[in-house]
Amino acid sequence: MVGGIINGNHAQNGNGGGVNLNKGLSVSGGAQFYGNTAGDSGGAITQWNSGQAVSISGSAFDTNTAKNNGGAVFVNESFLTLTNSTFTSNTVDSGSTANTYGGGVYAGGGWTAAA
């Protein structure tokens, strides 16, 4: 995905308020994700168990929300590379005392980040 705006989407009881996939993913070119909500994990992006790399570069994530893990981005069983991207006011809120992880990013397969 190069550029574009993903805004105000809802996965009410599921994952990936903006994007939900089980493949490799590259996001770049000023892509913007804001105001997306997931009833489970990955307010803006969820990538499940594919073992394929996820790369996010030069993108912005703002005010995305997930109930369980990864307020903006949830990547599980895959490697995540973040470069020159911003994460602002993303949250995870289970609504109870249940454990939650990664207000901005949850990376279950390892990750690297650079400015």
Phi, psi and omega in degrees: 000124178243119181068193178096164180234127174245109190222133170070028179267155183224130168250088193306313180243010186234204185249157174066077180303325179257313183221133178224116182211168178231051179214176174294157182212138172233124179240128182202187171068034177080023177301142181235129178237114178212144178069025178266150184224137175237134177286352176231262185236154177072077181305318180258312184224134169235131174231118188258124157044027183275338185076001178264144186295151173238129180235128178234122183221136175058040184235163182234138179232118186220131176053041172268152185221138173230154180280323187247302185217145176066079180307321177254309187229132175235116177235123184238131177065021177220158181271134182248131173243122178247131179220131173048045179238155180243145178231114185230125173057037173270145185220158170235129182213108182284344183078005179212199178267010180296147178294137174230156184221138173074079176303321177261307186222136168241120181235099184276355180242015181097156181199165174220147180223144178214149179282000000 
